[in-house]
Amino acid sequence: MESKTPGTVLDQAVSRSVPAQAQDEMGTVWDTTVSHTEDRDIRVADVSFTAFTGKAEDNILHRTSLARDCMIQLNFRRIVVMAFSAVRETVADDTPSTKNTQRNAPTSHENGNNVGQQKTTYESLSRKPEKPDNVDGQPSHTDPTTSAVSTRPENYFSDCSEIHTAKTGYGGVSDGVNKILPVGLSSPISVYCDQTTDGGGWTVIQRRFDGSVDFNRPYDAFKYGFGSPNGEHWLGLENIYRLTDQHTYTLYVQLEDWDNVVKYARYSSFSVGSSSSNYHLSVSGYSGTAGDGFGSSSSISDYHLSGQPFSARDVDCDTNPESCAVSNAYTGGWWYKSCGLSALNGPYLCPSDFTGHSGYGIYWAPFGGSYTNYLKKSKMMVRPANFKT
């Protein structure tokens, strides 16, 4: 029985499973990649199809990165993600088993028409997760699409912006819960993707809207996360660190008061440090309508929360003599200094709940209006700073 090169098998599978328009858009990038891998004489009998697809993805994305036009890069990457997802779903029944393939059989594109004639079983197509080179150190910021394709088992995306990019043009995108796998995590996590606000692509890291989840929790709860992505939720400091350490992220804070007034604060740069720094906050570049609750533009240094470690009721890392996380005013885990202009993890208070001893609730001092100290809703979400709407 004649062997088929992975390039031939993949080429035929893509022809059946990827829209014609996408194939046309890939153009010479695809052709060059298939030719490049076939020149190496890599055969199905010699290497798993999984390993081959990984190499092909890397080759395509490397060539795409050389394109001078940013939109060309974006479109090709989107197509690559969709193409390889589709290929893995359809190629299993069309690939000769390595047990039945002769190792020294000739290789030729002329054999491509026979690819679908033999249906056999073979190893799972799921990719083995590669151990990132940055698990224990500071990672280099790499292109998020490249990371999602080349280092994720089962082709998990690394954030909601990649899901937005991949689905745009293929049935559209919508808000909802998805699984992602940021670099450095060993298993995927469930997140809520906001694909509507300001062009979409946002990964939600905190959300509150009805008081159903208690946010006055110990440090470890904030470290690992709690709640449900479909409801009130805190993603977890470790997950936020891995997420925002992939490359430069923008933060969008959406707030609503009890008069249904909605405002936002946007920061052009946002990240959370590792556990060794107590997940210190790095934030800058405010714009928006809700005011700068992180105090980066304030003339009062005690309001500057950037650079502050995270505190909770059982871990006091602020500079205030009294722990802000257990004070009468604030409570709840946050990046306090002394103590600051915000605390979005405070107690959930309705207008009738607020007293001089109830605390500030969901607090964002610059919001203004009647409900500065006890807001109705809050949502914090991030996306790559270079995301194109």
C-alpha atoms as one frame of an Amber mdcrd trajectory, in Angstrom:
protein
   0.000   0.000   0.000   1.331   3.386  -0.929   1.943   5.934   1.822   0.551
   9.412   1.739   2.574  12.320   3.005   0.909  14.351   5.719   0.970  17.284
   3.325  -1.178  15.390   0.831  -3.597  14.169   3.495  -3.883  17.608   5.051
  -4.288  19.313   1.687  -7.173  17.036   0.762  -8.812  17.372   4.165  -8.671
  21.154   4.014 -10.217  21.075   0.545 -13.232  19.280   2.008 -13.579  21.002
   5.357 -12.522  24.626   4.862 -14.697  27.127   2.955 -13.458  27.861  -0.554
 -13.123  31.552   0.228 -10.800  30.771   3.107  -8.714  28.483   0.910  -8.342
  31.271  -1.630  -7.325  33.747   1.045  -4.614  31.424   2.306  -3.126  31.345
  -1.168   0.600  30.944  -1.441   1.052  30.754   2.323  -0.714  27.402   2.363
   0.968  26.119  -0.808   4.411  27.069   0.432   3.835  25.316   3.740   2.667
  22.060   2.180   5.595  22.091  -0.248   8.016  22.874   2.560   6.874  19.963
   4.720   6.771  17.529   1.805  10.301  18.480   0.813  11.356  17.162   4.201
   9.838  13.810   3.214   7.910  13.521   6.449   5.580  10.529   6.038   2.511
   9.468   7.953   4.316   6.227   8.721   7.240   8.081  10.294   5.499  10.706
  12.407   2.092  11.094  13.958  -0.392  13.276  12.152  -0.659  15.319  15.328
   3.038  16.167  15.200   2.781  17.081  11.548  -0.152  19.439  12.012   1.770
  21.190  14.760   4.696  21.761  12.421   2.395  22.910   9.627   0.662  25.391
  11.900   3.975  26.786  13.079   5.205  27.091   9.487   2.094  28.911   8.347
   2.046  31.288  11.270   5.754  32.020  10.885   5.262  32.962   7.251   2.182
  34.969   8.135   4.164  36.958  10.683   6.453  38.101   7.871   3.598  39.768
   6.029   3.880  43.537   6.139   0.141  44.190   6.164  -1.338  43.748   9.658
  -4.750  42.838   8.276  -3.209  40.089   6.143  -1.579  38.689   9.268  -4.849
  38.827  11.197  -6.891  37.192   8.428  -4.371  34.403   7.842  -4.129  33.609
  11.520  -7.894  33.471  11.811  -8.067  31.122   8.839  -5.267  28.920  10.160
  -7.056  28.435  13.473 -10.311  27.542  11.749  -8.619  25.344   9.151  -6.732
  23.149  11.564  -9.736  22.808  13.862 -11.800  21.628  10.900  -9.039  19.329
   9.655  -8.714  17.547  12.985 -12.453  16.904  13.019 -12.578  15.364   9.530
  -9.221  13.842   8.712  -9.277  10.874  11.115 -11.372   8.701   8.815  -9.260
   9.542   5.787  -5.737   8.961   7.052  -3.951   5.607   6.471  -3.025   3.866
   9.700   0.652   3.775  10.462   0.274   0.034  11.037  -0.801  -0.462   7.427
   1.552   1.997   5.747   4.818   0.922   4.190   7.613   3.044   5.517   9.534
   3.116   2.227   6.620   3.608  -0.142   6.950   6.433  -2.700   5.583   9.879
  -1.933   3.610  11.822  -4.524   0.829  14.376  -4.748  -0.542  12.184  -7.547
  -1.728   9.745  -4.875  -3.970  12.403  -3.310  -7.126  11.077  -4.953  -6.808
   7.844  -2.965  -6.727   9.513   0.416 -10.384   8.937   1.227 -10.630   5.348
  -0.009  -9.371   3.575   3.111 -10.968   4.190   6.482  -8.872   3.111   9.443
  -8.392   4.067  13.072  -5.291   5.676  14.497  -4.094   7.645  17.473  -6.115
  10.515  18.858  -5.674  13.774  17.036  -5.627  15.822  20.245  -2.413  17.709
  20.663  -0.241  17.048  23.708   0.246  20.247  25.679   3.771  21.532  25.409
   5.363  22.740  28.614   5.773  26.518  28.298   9.255  27.855  28.819   7.910
  30.489  31.171   6.073  28.556  33.866   8.501  29.431  36.594   9.873  32.673
  35.245   8.784  35.797  33.465   7.390  34.850  30.069   8.163  36.609  26.866
   5.131  38.246  25.286   4.296  36.271  22.207   1.637  36.605  19.568  -1.569
  35.253  21.178  -2.770  33.433  18.073   0.542  31.637  17.632   0.417  30.531
  21.258  -3.155  29.334  20.942  -2.446  27.192  17.916   0.952  25.752  18.721
   0.871  25.126  22.488  -2.723  24.248  23.347  -4.121  20.741  23.626  -7.252
  20.426  21.485  -6.499  23.885  20.042  -7.744  25.847  23.020  -7.531  29.587
  22.587  -5.595  31.683  25.088  -8.276  34.333  25.591 -11.651  35.527  24.304
 -10.107  37.840  21.713  -8.810  34.812  19.811 -12.263  33.241  19.895 -13.667
  36.486  18.490 -11.063  36.546  15.715 -11.546  32.892  14.822 -15.342  33.037
  14.674 -15.710  36.352  12.874 -16.883  35.576   9.382 -17.809  31.984  10.262
 -21.263  32.378  11.710 -20.546  35.317  13.971 -19.676  35.603  17.642 -21.812
  35.945  20.754 -21.435  36.478  24.475 -21.119  33.364  26.598 -18.936  30.907
  28.503 -15.946  29.357  26.738 -12.896  27.370  27.757  -9.491  28.989  27.254
  -5.938  27.988  28.131  -3.529  30.844  28.814   0.175  30.082  28.534   1.467
  28.627  31.796  -1.712  26.822  32.841  -1.819  23.043  32.541  -5.573  22.747
  32.016  -8.245  24.970  30.458 -10.415  27.329  32.485 -13.989  28.469  31.900
 -14.461  32.186  31.317 -17.248  34.486  30.222 -16.512  36.168  26.908 -18.027
  39.591  26.281 -18.123  39.817  22.486 -20.397  42.866  22.419 -18.925  45.722
  24.452 -16.655  48.065  22.504 -16.071  45.624  19.653 -15.886  42.467  21.784
 -12.926  40.196  22.456 -13.090  40.718  26.229 -12.266  38.037  28.811 -14.235
  38.783  31.988 -12.197  38.534  35.190 -14.771  39.899  37.652 -18.534  40.313
  37.472 -21.178  41.297  39.995 -24.831  42.133  39.435 -27.175  40.589  42.028
 -25.296  39.858  45.270 -25.735  36.072  44.949 -22.038  35.380  45.632 -20.219
  36.433  48.805 -16.984  38.269  47.919 -15.733  38.654  51.486 -13.439  35.636
  51.287  -9.940  34.596  52.398  -6.878  35.143  50.268  -6.756  31.636  48.789
 -10.287  32.014  47.453  -9.210  35.124  45.567  -6.089  33.321  44.407  -7.932
  30.421  42.784 -11.257  32.045  41.947 -14.896  31.453  42.887 -18.413  31.802
  41.564 -19.594  30.781  38.110 -18.589  32.392  34.792 -22.299  32.518  33.927
 -23.068  34.418  37.106 -21.201  36.454  39.677 -17.586  35.489  39.412 -13.968
  36.148  40.322 -11.606  34.467  37.850  -8.755  34.033  40.333  -5.486  35.911
  40.739  -3.367  33.053  39.406  -5.512  32.810  36.293  -5.484  36.583  35.832
  -1.710  36.573  36.176  -1.298  33.879  33.512  -3.807  35.597  31.281  -2.345
  39.101  31.429   1.263  37.900  31.339   0.911  36.625  27.766   1.318  40.109
  26.274   0.044  43.657  26.875  -3.609  43.791  27.902  -6.214  46.548  28.154
  -8.633  46.649  31.095 -12.267  47.715  30.756 -14.257  48.364  33.941 -18.009
  48.696  33.407 -20.075  50.046  36.291 -23.773  50.702  36.869 -25.558  52.406
  39.759 -29.077  51.991  41.153 -30.394  54.698  38.818 -29.261  52.476  35.909
 -26.528  54.937  34.980 -23.726  53.065  33.194 -20.160  54.353  33.058 -16.798
  52.855  32.202 -13.117  53.191  32.995 -10.603  51.960  30.452  -6.885  51.411
  31.053  -4.520  50.957  28.136  -2.204  48.691  30.136  -3.165  46.196  32.834
  -1.486  43.157  34.344  -1.210  41.220  37.589   2.113  39.926  38.900   2.955
  36.403  40.024   2.268  34.864  43.421   5.765  35.804  44.596   4.732  39.468
  44.335   1.355  38.826  45.983  -0.181  39.459  42.567   0.779  43.124  42.501
  -1.220  45.404  40.239   0.208  47.185  37.200  -2.240  49.589  35.569  -1.983
  52.836  33.602  -3.464  54.882  30.781  -6.930  55.820  32.077  -9.731  57.053
  29.847 -13.509  56.880  30.177 -16.528  58.265  32.023 -16.394  56.564  35.448
 -13.252  58.292  36.704  -9.879  56.803  37.591 -10.636  54.478  40.492  -7.078
  53.136  40.513  -5.821  56.668  41.136  -3.094  56.592  38.497  -3.903  60.157
  37.490  -4.395  61.438  41.041  -2.039  63.955  42.630  -2.386  62.082  45.938
   0.095  59.217  46.118  -2.000  57.221  48.608  -4.583  56.788  45.859  -2.100
  55.223  43.439  -2.946  51.532  43.508  -0.643  50.504  40.680   2.235  48.542
  42.153   0.237  47.400  45.168   0.008  43.713  46.173  -3.367  42.071  46.686
  -4.872  41.964  50.187  -7.724  39.954  51.650  -9.254  39.571  55.087  -6.533
  37.148  56.223  -3.560  38.634  54.325  -2.777  42.312  54.899  -0.419  43.766
  52.281  -1.597  47.387  52.285   0.208  50.387  53.774  -2.622  51.414  56.073
  -2.206  50.861  59.840  -5.566  49.093  59.817  -6.152  46.347  57.261  -8.337
  47.829  54.539  -9.776  44.397  53.692 -11.436  44.161  57.111 -12.107  47.830
  57.837 -15.571  49.226  58.464 -15.426  51.094  55.164 -14.032  48.669  52.590
 -13.864  44.880  53.195 -13.244  42.343  50.449 -10.027  41.490  48.614  -8.420
  44.258  46.532  -5.167  46.026  45.660  -5.308  48.413  48.594  -2.756  51.022
  49.506  -4.109  53.417  52.135  -6.800  52.392  51.242  -7.755  53.884  47.869
 -10.545  55.107  45.627 -11.961  51.724  44.694 -12.902  48.294  46.029 -15.097
  46.411  43.592 -15.108  43.265  45.749 -16.800  44.895  48.728 -20.180  43.806
  50.115 -23.192  43.927  47.801 -25.433  46.669  49.176 -28.802  47.936  48.022
 -29.608  51.580  48.745 -31.683  50.533  51.747 -28.737  48.560  53.166 -26.317
  51.452  53.356 -25.600  52.926  56.794 -22.643  54.585  58.429 -21.428  51.142
  59.513 -22.260  49.031  56.471 -19.124  49.821  54.502 -18.777  51.197  51.007
 -20.105  48.181  49.137 -19.045  47.961  45.488 -16.949  51.105  45.578 -15.590
  53.350  42.839 -15.273  56.827  44.333 -14.930  58.849  41.089 -18.169  57.392
  39.658 -20.132  60.305  41.063 -23.846  60.694  41.603 -25.848  59.387  44.522
 -24.463  55.854  44.605 -20.688  56.236  44.577 -20.325  53.991  47.603 -22.629
  51.121  46.701 -22.887  50.410  43.022 -25.343  47.931  41.543 -23.128  46.207
  38.960 -19.449  45.865  38.147 -17.586  44.030  35.426 -13.838  43.885  34.860
 -12.576  42.440  31.590  -9.375  42.370  29.569  -8.283  41.932  25.973  -4.986
  42.357  24.116  -4.029  45.977  23.548  -3.416  45.275  19.858  -6.895  43.805
  19.280  -8.497  45.239  16.149 -12.238  45.912  16.212
